[in-house]
Amino acid sequence: MGPTPKTLGHEFPLQDLTGMCSSTQATQGLVWAMSVEDGGMPGLARPRQARWTLLLFLSTAMYGAHAPFLALCHVDGRVPFRPSSAVLLTELIKLLLCAFSLLVGWQTWPQGTAPWRQAAPFALSALLYGANNNLVIYLQHHMDPSTYQVLSNLKIGSTALLYCLCLGHRLSARQGLALLLLMAAGACYASGGFQEPMNSLPGPPSAAGARPMPLHITPLGLLLLVLYCLISGLSSVYTELIMKRQRLPLALQNLFLYTFGVILNLGLYAGSGPGPGFLEGFSGWAVLVVLNQAVNGLLMSAVMKHGSSITRLFVVSCSLVVNAVLSAVLLQLQLTAIFFLAASLIGLAVCLYYGSP
């Protein structure tokens, strides 16, 4: 991997980020680095930089909030609603929001007839995302959750590899090391970033504490995990490729993508067999989860179009800090030293990837 200028998305140079390696500054450093546009001359487009910075903060916060909000939906340790209905509802909300933004003129409709032929490439994107979401479910049958959480961080490596191969970008040694640190940070966080609060009251141990699931992975599970990481990277890089090649407004591209997404998930919902009704089991927290996922999906599509797949990786990694804070506040989980190690690794990765040599 040869050296390249520190650029991202719009091909703009990035300033020195040295000195921002502490875990408390990782997210701020990432957002600052990715908000410098227009050739590194911040005086030319400050409103645009402000919008980009806000976009990155919101996407980081909303991505990190998903797991704690979902945990608050549990009833007797289980999700009370059908997951396929939640995914379908999320896709439908995203589709309606895109259509509304075009109808009211928030984004300009293309001149002349809508280029519907350019919708076809998004069918593959929807198929890849759908396959990836379903693989996550099947993986749980072939390994324990802890093993999945740790090994799924390999998708960072697969995304970076496909980013270089498919988009023709080259990563320097520093940037490659930064992505390895992101993988290590995710693995550390998943392996022991939290612990249950100590119970000072006498009584029998909880069922979860009495019979923890042993670490295990089957050969088929390992094969599915490799497939999951490859599809995850391919879906991200392929979507970035078509979004940047087409000269269409983002809302219209999302309209294409989520139309196929709704059709695909409607078929998956219909074929999921008997279970709760479409909205059965939905609580206020469940509605918040769906809305959070829908808005975050739209934000992430903007990150993909105006940033890159690597930008998305850093957003997802920085969201671990938000996830940890919300888990500690809402779920009363205790942060461990491993979490602070993971946060420090993320900060160091930001410095290495976006900092000057």
N, C-alpha and C positions, 0 to 999 in steps of 0.2 A: 504494500500500500504506500503510494507516494504522497508527499506533502501537498496540501492544497491550501488556498486561502481560507480563513475562517468565514464561511458564508452559509446562509440559510435561506432557502425559499426564494427570496427576491434578489439574491446575489448582492448582498450588502456587507461591507466589512464590519467586523465586530471589534470593540475596544477591549482593553486589558481588563480581565476579571480577576486578576490575582488579588489575594487577600480576602476573597469571599468564600473560603472553603468551610467555614463553620456551618453546622447543620441548620442553625436558625436563619441563615442567609441564603440557603440553597435555592429556594423558590424565587426569592427576590432577584438573585443573581441571574437565574434562568430567564425570568421575564424581562429584566433589563437588557440582557444580551440579545434576545430575540425581538426587541422592540425598536432597534435601530434600523431605519429604513432610508431609502432614497440616497444610496451611496454614502451612508454614514454621516450625512449632514442633517442633524436633527432639527435645524431651524426651518427646513423646507416643508415638513409635513408633521408638525407636532400633533394636530388633531388625529391624524391617522395613526401615529405612534401611540397616542393615548388609548384609542380604540383597540389596537392590537394588544397593548399591555392589559387592558381590562378583559379582553377575550381570553388571554392566557391565564389570568388569575381566576376567572370564572370557571373555565374548563378544568383547571387543577382542583379547585374547591369542589365542584360538582362530581368529578370522577372519584375523589376521595370520600365523598359523603355517601356513595351508593351502598357500600357494604354495611356501614352502621345503620342506615335507614332500613335496609332489608332485614337486618337482625331484629329490629324493633317490630317487624311485622309477624314474627314467629309466635305461634300459639302452641303451647306444649312441645316446644322444640322443633316445630315443623311450620313450613310456609302454608297458610290456610287456603291459598288460592292456586289456581292452575298456572304454572309458569308460562305455558304457551299462550294463554290469554293475556298475560301481562306484556309479553313480547309483542304480540299482535297489536295490542292497544297502544304501545309505545310507537310502533311503526306508523300506525294510523294517525296519531297525533302529529308526528313529524311531517307526514304527507300533507295534512290539513294546514299546518303552519306554513309550509312552503307555498302551497296554493294561495293562501291568504296574503302572503307577502308579495306575490306576483299580482294578485287581483287589485290590491290597494295601491300598488305602485312603489312599494318599498325597494324593489329591484326592477330594473327596466326589462320589459319583455322584448325579445329580439325583433328587429324590423322584419316585416313580411310574415310569411308562413313559419310557424314554429318548426324547428329542425328535428322532427320526430325520429328521423333515421339515426340521429346521434344518441338516441335513448338505448339502442341495442347493447352497447358495451357495458351499460350499468346492470344488465341482467346477470352477467358473470360476477360482478361485484356483490350483488344481492345473494347469489348462489354461494359464493365463498363465505360471506358473513353468516349465512344460514347454516352452512356445513360446520363452520367453526363453533357457533353457539351450541349446536347439537353434539359436537364432539366433546365439549366440556361436560355434558351430562353423562355420556358414555364412559368417559375417563373415570368418573367417580366409582364405577363398578369394578374397575381393575386396579385401583390403588387407593390408599388412604388420603384424606384431604391434605394432610401436612406434606406428603410426598408430592402431591399435585401442585401445591402452592410453591414449593421450592423449585421443582423441575420445570414448571411452566415459564419461569424466567428465561429459559433458553430461547423463547420467542424474540427476545431482544437481539440475540445473535443472528437468528434467521432473518429478521427484518433488516438488519444492517447489511447482511450478505446479499439479500435480494435487492436492496436499495442500490448497492454498488453494481450488481450485475445487470439489473433491468434499466436503471436510470443513468448508467454510465458515470456515476460519481465515484471519486476516489477518497478514501479516508487516510489521514496521516496516522503514524504510529501513536501519537498522543490521543487522537480521536478514537482509535481502536481500543486503547487502554481505558479510555473513559467509558466506553460501552461495556467493557468487561467489568468495570467497577459498578455500573448500573445493575448488571446481572447479579453480582455478588451482594449488592445492597438489597435487592429484592429477595434473594435467597435467605439472607440474614433476617430480614424482617419477617418472612414467612415462617422461619424455623423457631423463632422465639422472641418476637418483638413485644408480646404481651404475656401476662400471667393472670390467672384468676386471683381476686382478692382473697387474702387469708380469712377464713371463717373462724372467728373467736368464740362462736356459740357452740355448745355441745350438741351433738346430734349425729345421725348417720351421714356418710359422705354422699354427695350427689351421684346420680347414675353415671353422668359423664366422667366424674372423677374416679368412680369405682371401677369402671370398665373402659379404659381408653382404648381406642382402636390401634392395633399394632401397625408399625410401619411395614408396608408391603407394596409390591408392584408386580404384575404379571408380565410375561413376555409380550402378550397382545397389548397390554396397557402401555408398555414402553414403545411399541410400534405406533400405537394411536397417538402417543404424546409427541413423537417426532412428526407425525402427520399434522397434528394440531399446530405445532410451532411453524411448520412450513406454510400451512394455509393461513395462519395469522399474519405472517410476514407478507405473503403474496397478496392477500386481500388489501392490506394497507398500501403496499407499493403500487399495485395495479390501480387502485382507486385514485391515488395521487397522480399517477401517469395520465389517466383519461381526464381528470379534472383540469389539469394544467394544459393539456393539448387542445382541449375544446375551448373556443372563445364564446362561451355561454355564461350567463349569470349563474352564480352559485345556487340560487333558489330553484332555477329550472333544472340544473343538474341533480339537485337533491330530489326534486319532484320525480325525475326519471328513476333514481335509485330507490326511493321509498315506495313508488308504485310497484316495482318488482318485489320489494321487501314485503309489502302487504299481501301481495298475491301468494308469495312463497309461504309466509307464516300463516296465512289463512288455510292453506293446504295442510300445513303441519298441525294446526289446531284441530282441523276436521279429522285428521288421521291419528290424533293422540289417544283415542279410545275414551271410555267412560271416565268421568271425573266430575269435579265441581262445575257449576255453570259458569258462563262467561265472566260475570262480575261477582260471583259468589265468593265470599271470604275476604273481599276487599275492605280494608279499613282506611282511616285517614293516612296512616303511614304508608300503606300500599299505594294510595293515590299519589303521595309525595314521591315514592320511588319511581313510578311511571313517568310523572312529569319531569323529575330530575333526569331520568334517562333520555327522555325525548329532547329536552333542551340541550343536554350535554352532547347528544348525538349531532345536533345541528352545529354546536360550537366546534366539535371535533372535525366536522367536515370543512369548516372555515380554516382550521389549523392545517388540514391536509392540503387545501387549495392554495393558501397564502404562505404556508410554512413548508413542512416536509414530514415524511414518515419518522425521521429522527427527532424532529420537534415533538411529535406525538409521544415518542418513547420517553423523552425527558418530562413531558407533562404528566404522563402516567406515573413515572417514578417519583416525581415531586409530590404527587397526590398522596403518597404514603404518609407524609407528614400530617396532612389533613385527616386522613383515615385514622391515624393514631390519636390525634387530639379529640376527635369526635367519639372514638371508641372509649377513650378514658372518661370523657364527660357523660356520654349517654349510656354506656354499657358498664361503667364502673370497672373497666379493666385497668390493670396496672402496667405502666410502661417499664420495660427492663433495660439493662445496659446494652443489650443487643440492638434495641431500637435506635439508641443514640449512635451506635456504631454504624447502623444502616444509613441514618440521616447524614452522618459525616461522610460516608462513602458517596452519597448522592451529591453533596456539596463539592467534594473533590472531583467527581466526574464532571460537574458543571465547569469547574475551573480548567480542567484539562481539555475539554471539548471546545469551549468557547473562548478560552484565554489565549493570549499571545504566547508564542514559544519563548 
